Amino acid sequence: QVQLVESGGGLVQPGGSLRLSCVASGSIVSFNGMAWYRQAPGKQRELVAAISNGGSTVYADSVKGRFTISRDNAKNTVYLQMNSLKPEDTAVYYCNYPLSPFASWGQGTQVTVSS
């Protein structure tokens, strides 16, 4: 069973940066597209960014130009570099496949943007 472990969240001021990491068990990062999602309180989980196994990327309009998704196949890790953070980026961030069927969801990592 695939396990996904997210980390790197925290409290940051508006305009600040964070780098999230998602470590996957096995070699799924090498052979699958991966994605970052987020879920804010009272809202549905939404796709933030995705990267194909070939390295192509897509981003939600709300994060284009500010967030960058990348992968390190040797480390089975997917990253999300988040710059110019805004209060509306506050959410729990998760990684998973970009399409169903999904792997079991990890615990996520909390990102809070506040002054």
Order of alpha helices (4+ residues) and beta strands (2+ residues): beta-beta-beta-alpha-beta-beta-beta-beta-beta-beta-beta
